[in-house]
Amino acid sequence: MSDHYYSKTPGVQENRQEHTTKLRGFDFRFWTDNGVFSKGGIDYGSRFLIEQMEISEADRVLDVGCGYGPIGLTAARLAPRGEAVMLDVNERAIELAKENARRNSIGNVQIRQSDLYENAGTELFDVILTNPPIRAGKAVVHRIFEEGAAYLRPGGSMWVVIQKKQGAPSAEAKLQQMYGKVVEVGKDKGYRIFRAIKA
């Protein structure tokens, strides 16, 4: 199947749409398209994560599975003296994210096509953000948690949003195995946000 949003090259025909929204007090204009996650506008889970995430102005932030960019680009706006690195396997999503960074005049970003952490580089991050691709399967989601620890500086945090019915309890258990401390930061409409802090 090449029509999943977690495919490298979506096979579905392009049909771009523009969405305007306000996130954390910032106005954004986003292009979305067929073959990318939540093409009809920002999904509730991502919006909930954006509302809850704590980003300092000099943080280095990694957005894993960035889609067309709402989480990572908001993080970049919140970290004007830092940087956001945004990764996605989906080539169409990456092109959209790059275009959305330009049209929202956000320069402190690097946007890379990457199968999970393949092109994350070697530097450490203060924050990792993910609305993981549940439909890609539990093994992929758990790899995001497991491999992410190596990219966090000590004391850094991984922020995860996940629905209870889509595996929040097992996700929390996995994070507890990998990280020194796991806090449930928020819970709403079946979504839970976990902050896993590296010891």
SVG drawing of the C-alpha trace seen along z (x, -y; Angstrom):
<svg xmlns="http://www.w3.org/2000/svg" viewBox="-14 -35 41 39">
<polyline fill="none" stroke="black" stroke-width="0.4" points="0.0,0.0 1.4,-3.4 -1.5,-5.5 -0.8,-5.4 0.5,-8.7 3.4,-6.7 4.4,-5.6 7.6,-7.1 5.9,-8.0 2.1,-8.3 0.4,-7.0 -2.9,-8.9 -3.4,-11.9 -2.5,-15.3 -5.2,-17.7 -3.9,-20.6 -5.9,-22.5 -5.1,-25.6 -6.0,-25.9 -5.5,-28.9 -5.4,-28.5 -4.0,-30.0 -1.6,-27.9 -0.1,-29.1 -1.1,-32.7 0.6,-32.5 -1.3,-32.7 -0.4,-30.0 -1.3,-29.2 -0.8,-25.5 -0.9,-23.6 -2.1,-20.1 -2.7,-17.4 -3.9,-13.9 -1.6,-11.1 -0.5,-13.0 -1.8,-12.7 -4.8,-14.8 -5.2,-16.5 -8.5,-18.1 -6.8,-20.3 -4.9,-19.8 -6.2,-16.7 -7.3,-17.0 -4.3,-15.0 -1.7,-17.3 -3.6,-20.4 -3.8,-19.0 0.0,-18.3 0.7,-21.8 -1.3,-23.3 0.5,-21.3 4.1,-21.1 6.7,-23.1 9.3,-24.6 12.0,-27.1 13.2,-29.8 16.6,-28.3 15.6,-24.6 16.6,-22.2 13.5,-20.3 13.0,-17.1 9.6,-16.4 9.3,-12.8 6.6,-12.1 6.1,-15.8 3.6,-15.5 3.0,-18.9 4.4,-20.6 2.0,-22.0 3.8,-20.6 7.4,-21.3 6.7,-24.7 4.9,-25.8 7.8,-24.5 10.2,-26.6 8.1,-29.7 8.3,-29.0 12.1,-28.6 13.3,-31.6 16.9,-31.2 16.7,-27.4 15.9,-25.1 13.4,-22.5 14.5,-19.5 11.5,-17.9 11.4,-14.3 9.0,-12.3 9.2,-9.3 6.6,-10.7 8.2,-12.7 5.0,-14.7 4.6,-15.6 8.2,-16.8 7.7,-19.1 4.6,-20.5 6.4,-21.1 9.2,-22.9 6.7,-25.1 4.8,-25.8 7.9,-26.9 8.6,-29.3 5.1,-30.7 5.0,-31.2 8.5,-32.9 10.0,-30.3 13.8,-29.9 15.0,-28.1 14.0,-24.7 15.6,-21.8 13.1,-19.5 14.4,-16.1 13.0,-13.0 13.8,-10.2 12.6,-6.8 12.2,-7.4 15.6,-8.6 17.6,-7.6 18.5,-11.3 18.2,-12.8 22.0,-13.6 24.3,-13.2 23.4,-16.2 21.3,-15.9 17.9,-17.5 16.2,-19.1 12.7,-18.0 11.3,-15.3 7.7,-15.6 5.6,-12.9 2.1,-12.2 3.1,-8.7 1.8,-6.9 -0.5,-4.4 -1.6,-2.8 2.0,-1.9 1.8,0.6 2.9,0.9 6.4,2.0 7.0,-1.3 5.5,-3.3 7.7,-1.6 10.8,-2.1 10.1,-5.9 10.2,-5.6 13.2,-3.3 15.5,-4.9 14.5,-8.5 16.3,-8.1 19.6,-8.2 18.8,-11.6 17.9,-13.3 20.3,-15.1 20.1,-14.1 17.1,-15.8 15.5,-16.1 11.9,-15.1 9.9,-13.1 6.4,-14.3 3.9,-11.8 0.1,-12.2 -1.8,-9.0 -5.5,-7.8 -6.4,-5.5 -8.1,-3.1 -5.1,-3.2 -2.7,-1.9 -2.0,-4.6 -1.6,-2.1 1.0,0.0 2.7,-3.2 3.0,-4.4 4.4,-1.1 7.0,-1.1 8.0,-4.7 8.3,-3.7 10.8,-1.0 13.0,-3.4 13.0,-6.6 13.7,-7.7 10.4,-9.4 7.1,-9.4 4.4,-12.0 0.9,-12.2 0.7,-15.9 -2.9,-16.0 -6.0,-13.9 -8.9,-15.0 -11.4,-13.4 -9.7,-10.0 -6.3,-11.4 -3.4,-11.3 -0.1,-13.2 2.9,-11.7 6.2,-13.4 9.0,-11.0 12.1,-12.5 15.6,-11.1 17.5,-10.4"/>
</svg>
